[in-house]
């Protein structure tokens, strides 16, 4: 992940992978949340509510109950 920026209530997370550049567009609506975890740490919300998991060597970022989730080429 390079960065996340907000545009109103929309979150745009810029992700580079190999030679491709992506933008992950999300919107929390009323129930959504992003949470950060260490690898192996127990999640505070049920797995079935996870819509996306972004991982690095030392962190997991989990988007739960996201109202909008789109992966767009940049």
VOVOSE-92222 format. One record per residue: residue in one letter; residue number from 0; x, z, y of N, C-alpha, C in turn. Coordinates in nm, 4 decimals, decimal comma. Layout:
residu = A | num = NUM | n.px = X | n.pz = Z | n.py = Y | ca.px = X | ca.pz = Z | ca.py = Y | c.px = X | c.pz = Z | c.py = Y
...
//
This chain:
residu = X | num = 0 | n.px = 0,0843 | n.pz = 0,0000 | n.py = -0,1174 | ca.px = 0,0000 | ca.pz = 0,0000 | ca.py = 0,0000 | c.px = 0,0887 | c.pz = 0,0000 | c.py = 0,1235
residu = X | num = 1 | n.px = 0,0546 | n.pz = -0,0832 | n.py = 0,2158 | ca.px = 0,1292 | ca.pz = -0,0863 | ca.py = 0,3411 | c.px = 0,0664 | c.pz = 0,0054 | c.py = 0,4448
residu = X | num = 2 | n.px = -0,0654 | n.pz = -0,0087 | n.py = 0,4635 | ca.px = -0,1344 | ca.pz = 0,0738 | ca.py = 0,5634 | c.px = -0,2847 | c.pz = 0,0594 | c.py = 0,5459
residu = X | num = 3 | n.px = -0,3570 | n.pz = 0,1542 | n.py = 0,6026 | ca.px = -0,5028 | ca.pz = 0,1468 | ca.py = 0,6092 | c.px = -0,5426 | c.pz = 0,1586 | c.py = 0,7552
residu = X | num = 4 | n.px = -0,6285 | n.pz = 0,0690 | n.py = 0,7982 | ca.px = -0,6800 | ca.pz = 0,0726 | ca.py = 0,9349 | c.px = -0,8317 | c.pz = 0,0779 | c.py = 0,9297
residu = X | num = 5 | n.px = -0,8910 | n.pz = 0,1378 | n.py = 1,0307 | ca.px = -1,0373 | ca.pz = 0,1426 | ca.py = 1,0358 | c.px = -1,0870 | c.pz = 0,0452 | c.py = 1,1417
residu = X | num = 6 | n.px = -1,1968 | n.pz = -0,0173 | n.py = 1,1112 | ca.px = -1,2691 | ca.pz = -0,1038 | ca.py = 1,2035 | c.px = -1,4127 | c.pz = -0,0566 | c.py = 1,2001
residu = X | num = 7 | n.px = -1,4458 | n.pz = 0,0328 | n.py = 1,2929 | ca.px = -1,5768 | ca.pz = 0,0959 | ca.py = 1,2878 | c.px = -1,5814 | c.pz = 0,1857 | c.py = 1,1644
residu = X | num = 8 | n.px = -1,6809 | n.pz = 0,1665 | n.py = 1,0805 | ca.px = -1,6935 | ca.pz = 0,2462 | ca.py = 0,9583 | c.px = -1,6289 | c.pz = 0,1784 | c.py = 0,8377
residu = X | num = 9 | n.px = -1,5635 | n.pz = 0,0669 | n.py = 0,8596 | ca.px = -1,4993 | ca.pz = -0,0081 | ca.py = 0,7527 | c.px = -1,3517 | c.pz = 0,0281 | c.py = 0,7453
residu = X | num = 10 | n.px = -1,3002 | n.pz = 0,0445 | n.py = 0,6230 | ca.px = -1,1586 | ca.pz = 0,0729 | ca.py = 0,6014 | c.px = -1,0939 | c.pz = -0,0503 | c.py = 0,5403
residu = X | num = 11 | n.px = -0,9834 | n.pz = -0,0934 | n.py = 0,5993 | ca.px = -0,9097 | ca.pz = -0,2094 | ca.py = 0,5513 | c.px = -0,7719 | c.pz = -0,1624 | c.py = 0,5070
residu = X | num = 12 | n.px = -0,7468 | n.pz = -0,1690 | n.py = 0,3765 | ca.px = -0,6194 | ca.pz = -0,1252 | ca.py = 0,3210 | c.px = -0,5392 | c.pz = -0,2486 | c.py = 0,2849
residu = X | num = 13 | n.px = -0,4235 | n.pz = -0,2623 | n.py = 0,3465 | ca.px = -0,3366 | ca.pz = -0,3775 | ca.py = 0,3227 | c.px = -0,2436 | c.pz = -0,3456 | c.py = 0,2072
residu = X | num = 14 | n.px = -0,2480 | n.pz = -0,4315 | n.py = 0,1056 | ca.px = -0,1716 | ca.pz = -0,4113 | ca.py = -0,0171 | c.px = -0,0876 | c.pz = -0,5355 | c.py = -0,0425
residu = X | num = 15 | n.px = 0,0404 | n.pz = -0,5156 | n.py = -0,0716 | ca.px = 0,1274 | ca.pz = -0,6247 | ca.py = -0,1131 | c.px = 0,1629 | c.pz = -0,6029 | c.py = -0,2589
residu = X | num = 16 | n.px = 0,1490 | n.pz = -0,7067 | n.py = -0,3395 | ca.px = 0,1839 | ca.pz = -0,6988 | ca.py = -0,4810 | c.px = 0,2543 | c.pz = -0,8282 | c.py = -0,5202
residu = X | num = 17 | n.px = 0,3776 | n.pz = -0,8135 | n.py = -0,5688 | ca.px = 0,4607 | ca.pz = -0,9300 | ca.py = -0,6027 | c.px = 0,4688 | c.pz = -1,0199 | c.py = -0,4792
residu = X | num = 18 | n.px = 0,4265 | n.pz = -1,1434 | n.py = -0,4904 | ca.px = 0,4344 | ca.pz = -1,2349 | ca.py = -0,3753 | c.px = 0,2978 | c.pz = -1,2588 | c.py = -0,3117
residu = X | num = 19 | n.px = 0,2009 | n.pz = -1,1713 | n.py = -0,3387 | ca.px = 0,0668 | ca.pz = -1,1866 | ca.py = -0,2833 | c.px = 0,0355 | c.pz = -1,0742 | c.py = -0,1864
residu = X | num = 20 | n.px = -0,0445 | n.pz = -1,1052 | n.py = -0,0856 | ca.px = -0,0886 | ca.pz = -1,0055 | ca.py = 0,0123 | c.px = -0,2411 | c.pz = -0,9978 | c.py = 0,0061
residu = X | num = 21 | n.px = -0,2938 | n.pz = -0,8750 | n.py = -0,0026 | ca.px = -0,4366 | ca.pz = -0,8519 | ca.py = -0,0169 | c.px = -0,4848 | c.pz = -0,7526 | c.py = 0,0875
residu = X | num = 22 | n.px = -0,6136 | n.pz = -0,7581 | n.py = 0,1166 | ca.px = -0,6800 | ca.pz = -0,6539 | ca.py = 0,1946 | c.px = -0,7946 | c.pz = -0,5998 | c.py = 0,1105
residu = X | num = 23 | n.px = -0,7936 | n.pz = -0,4691 | n.py = 0,0904 | ca.px = -0,9018 | ca.pz = -0,4018 | ca.py = 0,0200 | c.px = -0,9985 | c.pz = -0,3498 | c.py = 0,1266
residu = X | num = 24 | n.px = -1,1187 | n.pz = -0,4079 | n.py = 0,1306 | ca.px = -1,2210 | ca.pz = -0,3710 | ca.py = 0,2286 | c.px = -1,3152 | c.pz = -0,2716 | c.py = 0,1617
residu = X | num = 25 | n.px = -1,3279 | n.pz = -0,1519 | n.py = 0,2198 | ca.px = -1,4187 | ca.pz = -0,0514 | ca.py = 0,1660 | c.px = -1,5033 | c.pz = 0,0093 | c.py = 0,2770
residu = X | num = 26 | n.px = -1,6165 | n.pz = 0,0616 | n.py = 0,2358 | ca.px = -1,7067 | ca.pz = 0,1333 | ca.py = 0,3264 | c.px = -1,7593 | c.pz = 0,2528 | c.py = 0,2483
residu = X | num = 27 | n.px = -1,7558 | n.pz = 0,3707 | n.py = 0,3076 | ca.px = -1,7930 | ca.pz = 0,4924 | ca.py = 0,2366 | c.px = -1,9435 | c.pz = 0,5110 | c.py = 0,2223
residu = X | num = 28 | n.px = -2,0232 | n.pz = 0,4446 | n.py = 0,3075 | ca.px = -2,1675 | ca.pz = 0,4705 | ca.py = 0,3152 | c.px = -2,1883 | c.pz = 0,6204 | c.py = 0,3326
residu = X | num = 29 | n.px = -2,2839 | n.pz = 0,6810 | n.py = 0,2631 | ca.px = -2,3108 | ca.pz = 0,8242 | ca.py = 0,2815 | c.px = -2,2391 | c.pz = 0,9126 | c.py = 0,1789
residu = X | num = 30 | n.px = -2,2111 | n.pz = 0,8593 | n.py = 0,0599 | ca.px = -2,1584 | ca.pz = 0,9423 | ca.py = -0,0483 | c.px = -2,0112 | c.pz = 0,9191 | c.py = -0,0781
residu = X | num = 31 | n.px = -1,9510 | n.pz = 0,8147 | n.py = -0,0238 | ca.px = -1,8165 | ca.pz = 0,7753 | ca.py = -0,0620 | c.px = -1,7074 | c.pz = 0,8661 | c.py = -0,0086
residu = X | num = 32 | n.px = -1,5926 | n.pz = 0,8623 | n.py = -0,0771 | ca.px = -1,4769 | ca.pz = 0,9420 | ca.py = -0,0356 | c.px = -1,3504 | c.pz = 0,8841 | c.py = -0,0982
residu = X | num = 33 | n.px = -1,2407 | n.pz = 0,8982 | n.py = -0,0268 | ca.px = -1,1069 | ca.pz = 0,8699 | ca.py = -0,0797 | c.px = -1,0383 | c.pz = 1,0037 | c.py = -0,1021
residu = X | num = 34 | n.px = -0,9705 | n.pz = 1,0182 | n.py = -0,2165 | ca.px = -0,8967 | ca.pz = 1,1409 | ca.py = -0,2454 | c.px = -0,7594 | c.pz = 1,1052 | c.py = -0,3006
residu = X | num = 35 | n.px = -0,6595 | n.pz = 1,1867 | n.py = -0,2667 | ca.px = -0,5206 | ca.pz = 1,1638 | ca.py = -0,3081 | c.px = -0,4830 | c.pz = 1,2680 | c.py = -0,4125
residu = X | num = 36 | n.px = -0,4186 | n.pz = 1,2234 | n.py = -0,5204 | ca.px = -0,3785 | ca.pz = 1,3103 | ca.py = -0,6307 | c.px = -0,2345 | c.pz = 1,2831 | c.py = -0,6725
residu = X | num = 37 | n.px = -0,1721 | n.pz = 1,3825 | n.py = -0,7315 | ca.px = -0,0446 | ca.pz = 1,3640 | ca.py = -0,8001 | c.px = -0,0762 | c.pz = 1,3107 | c.py = -0,9400
residu = X | num = 38 | n.px = 0,0150 | n.pz = 1,2327 | n.py = -1,0004 | ca.px = -0,0103 | ca.pz = 1,1856 | ca.py = -1,1373 | c.px = -0,0370 | c.pz = 1,3030 | c.py = -1,2315
residu = X | num = 39 | n.px = -0,1412 | n.pz = 1,2900 | n.py = -1,3128 | ca.px = -0,1769 | ca.pz = 1,3949 | ca.py = -1,4074 | c.px = -0,2662 | c.pz = 1,5039 | c.py = -1,3506
residu = X | num = 40 | n.px = -0,2839 | n.pz = 1,5071 | n.py = -1,2195 | ca.px = -0,3702 | ca.pz = 1,6081 | ca.py = -1,1575 | c.px = -0,5165 | c.pz = 1,5789 | c.py = -1,1902
residu = X | num = 41 | n.px = -0,5937 | n.pz = 1,6835 | n.py = -1,2159 | ca.px = -0,7361 | ca.pz = 1,6684 | ca.py = -1,2469 | c.px = -0,8129 | c.pz = 1,6248 | c.py = -1,1219
residu = X | num = 42 | n.px = -0,8998 | n.pz = 1,5254 | n.py = -1,1384 | ca.px = -0,9809 | ca.pz = 1,4764 | ca.py = -1,0274 | c.px = -1,0929 | c.pz = 1,5743 | c.py = -0,9972
residu = X | num = 43 | n.px = -1,1280 | n.pz = 1,5859 | n.py = -0,8693 | ca.px = -1,2337 | ca.pz = 1,6772 | ca.py = -0,8266 | c.px = -1,3739 | c.pz = 1,6172 | c.py = -0,8419
residu = X | num = 44 | n.px = -1,3806 | n.pz = 1,4885 | n.py = -0,8700 | ca.px = -1,5100 | ca.pz = 1,4229 | ca.py = -0,8929 | c.px = -1,5067 | c.pz = 1,3562 | c.py = -1,0299
residu = X | num = 45 | n.px = -1,6230 | n.pz = 1,3278 | n.py = -1,0895 | ca.px = -1,6268 | ca.pz = 1,2674 | ca.py = -1,2227 | c.px = -1,5674 | c.pz = 1,1260 | c.py = -1,2245
residu = X | num = 46 | n.px = -1,5045 | n.pz = 1,0906 | n.py = -1,3365 | ca.px = -1,4430 | ca.pz = 0,9585 | ca.py = -1,3527 | c.px = -1,5413 | c.pz = 0,8446 | c.py = -1,3292
residu = X | num = 47 | n.px = -1,6655 | n.pz = 0,8601 | n.py = -1,3726 | ca.px = -1,7620 | ca.pz = 0,7500 | ca.py = -1,3614 | c.px = -1,7982 | c.pz = 0,7187 | c.py = -1,2151
residu = X | num = 48 | n.px = -1,7622 | n.pz = 0,8053 | n.py = -1,1213 | ca.px = -1,7863 | ca.pz = 0,7774 | ca.py = -0,9792 | c.px = -1,6713 | c.pz = 0,7003 | c.py = -0,9147
residu = X | num = 49 | n.px = -1,5581 | n.pz = 0,6857 | n.py = -0,9852 | ca.px = -1,4419 | ca.pz = 0,6142 | ca.py = -0,9303 | c.px = -1,4692 | c.pz = 0,4646 | c.py = -0,9299
residu = X | num = 50 | n.px = -1,4491 | n.pz = 0,4022 | n.py = -0,8155 | ca.px = -1,4659 | ca.pz = 0,2562 | ca.py = -0,8052 | c.px = -1,3318 | c.pz = 0,1852 | c.py = -0,7985
residu = X | num = 51 | n.px = -1,2275 | n.pz = 0,2556 | n.py = -0,7502 | ca.px = -1,0947 | ca.pz = 0,1935 | ca.py = -0,7411 | c.px = -0,9892 | c.pz = 0,3032 | c.py = -0,7479
residu = X | num = 52 | n.px = -0,8766 | n.pz = 0,2700 | n.py = -0,8126 | ca.px = -0,7615 | ca.pz = 0,3603 | ca.py = -0,8184 | c.px = -0,6392 | c.pz = 0,2808 | c.py = -0,7756
residu = X | num = 53 | n.px = -0,5720 | n.pz = 0,3278 | n.py = -0,6721 | ca.px = -0,4461 | ca.pz = 0,2689 | ca.py = -0,6273 | c.px = -0,3348 | c.pz = 0,3658 | c.py = -0,6652
residu = X | num = 54 | n.px = -0,2271 | n.pz = 0,3143 | n.py = -0,7237 | ca.px = -0,1224 | ca.pz = 0,4026 | ca.py = -0,7749 | c.px = 0,0147 | c.pz = 0,3603 | c.py = -0,7247
residu = X | num = 55 | n.px = 0,0958 | n.pz = 0,4614 | n.py = -0,6940 | ca.px = 0,2382 | ca.pz = 0,4438 | ca.py = -0,6700 | c.px = 0,3095 | c.pz = 0,5322 | c.py = -0,7712
residu = X | num = 56 | n.px = 0,4402 | n.pz = 0,5399 | n.py = -0,7634 | ca.px = 0,5153 | ca.pz = 0,6209 | ca.py = -0,8594 | c.px = 0,4790 | c.pz = 0,7689 | c.py = -0,8502
residu = X | num = 57 | n.px = 0,4436 | n.pz = 0,8168 | n.py = -0,7308 | ca.px = 0,4209 | ca.pz = 0,9606 | ca.py = -0,7146 | c.px = 0,2825 | c.pz = 0,9995 | c.py = -0,6642
residu = X | num = 58 | n.px = 0,1902 | n.pz = 0,9046 | n.py = -0,6504 | ca.px = 0,0566 | ca.pz = 0,9365 | ca.py = -0,6014 | c.px = -0,0483 | c.pz = 0,8430 | c.py = -0,6611
residu = X | num = 59 | n.px = -0,1710 | n.pz = 0,8965 | n.py = -0,6745 | ca.px = -0,2897 | ca.pz = 0,8170 | ca.py = -0,7047 | c.px = -0,3855 | c.pz = 0,8343 | c.py = -0,5884
residu = X | num = 60 | n.px = -0,4456 | n.pz = 0,7261 | n.py = -0,5444 | ca.px = -0,5482 | ca.pz = 0,7319 | ca.py = -0,4408 | c.px = -0,6748 | c.pz = 0,6755 | c.py = -0,5041
residu = X | num = 61 | n.px = -0,7795 | n.pz = 0,7563 | n.py = -0,5088 | ca.px = -0,9018 | ca.pz = 0,7197 | ca.py = -0,5805 | c.px = -1,0175 | c.pz = 0,7084 | c.py = -0,4815
residu = X | num = 62 | n.px = -1,0866 | n.pz = 0,5961 | n.py = -0,4859 | ca.px = -1,2068 | ca.pz = 0,5756 | ca.py = -0,4050 | c.px = -1,3299 | c.pz = 0,6030 | c.py = -0,4891
residu = X | num = 63 | n.px = -1,4061 | n.pz = 0,7046 | n.py = -0,4531 | ca.px = -1,5249 | ca.pz = 0,7452 | ca.py = -0,5273 | c.px = -1,6519 | c.pz = 0,6999 | c.py = -0,4556
residu = X | num = 64 | n.px = -1,7481 | n.pz = 0,6504 | n.py = -0,5315 | ca.px = -1,8827 | ca.pz = 0,6170 | ca.py = -0,4818 | c.px = -1,8781 | c.pz = 0,5326 | c.py = -0,3548
residu = X | num = 65 | n.px = -1,7902 | n.pz = 0,4349 | n.py = -0,3515 | ca.px = -1,7771 | ca.pz = 0,3490 | ca.py = -0,2340 | c.px = -1,8963 | c.pz = 0,2541 | c.py = -0,2261
residu = X | num = 66 | n.px = -1,9551 | n.pz = 0,2424 | n.py = -0,1079 | ca.px = -2,0706 | ca.pz = 0,1555 | ca.py = -0,0882 | c.px = -2,0343 | c.pz = 0,0086 | c.py = -0,0886
residu = X | num = 67 | n.px = -1,9171 | n.pz = -0,0243 | n.py = -0,0354 | ca.px = -1,8671 | ca.pz = -0,1614 | ca.py = -0,0330 | c.px = -1,7255 | c.pz = -0,1598 | c.py = -0,0859
residu = X | num = 68 | n.px = -1,6940 | n.pz = -0,2554 | n.py = -0,1720 | ca.px = -1,5593 | ca.pz = -0,2700 | ca.py = -0,2271 | c.px = -1,5326 | c.pz = -0,4174 | c.py = -0,2468
residu = X | num = 69 | n.px = -1,4390 | n.pz = -0,4731 | n.py = -0,1687 | ca.px = -1,4039 | ca.pz = -0,6144 | ca.py = -0,1779 | c.px = -1,2523 | c.pz = -0,6272 | c.py = -0,1732
residu = X | num = 70 | n.px = -1,1962 | n.pz = -0,7107 | n.py = -0,2577 | ca.px = -1,0547 | ca.pz = -0,7432 | ca.py = -0,2539 | c.px = -1,0413 | c.pz = -0,8847 | c.py = -0,2005
residu = X | num = 71 | n.px = -0,9780 | n.pz = -0,8968 | n.py = -0,0843 | ca.px = -0,9705 | ca.pz = -1,0250 | ca.py = -0,0137 | c.px = -0,8255 | c.pz = -1,0699 | c.py = 0,0004
residu = X | num = 72 | n.px = -0,7974 | n.pz = -1,1997 | n.py = -0,0225 | ca.px = -0,6607 | ca.pz = -1,2474 | ca.py = 0,0028 | c.px = -0,6308 | c.pz = -1,2435 | c.py = 0,1515
residu = X | num = 73 | n.px = -0,5066 | n.pz = -1,2147 | n.py = 0,1854 | ca.px = -0,4670 | ca.pz = -1,2070 | ca.py = 0,3244 | c.px = -0,3700 | c.pz = -1,3201 | c.py = 0,3534
//
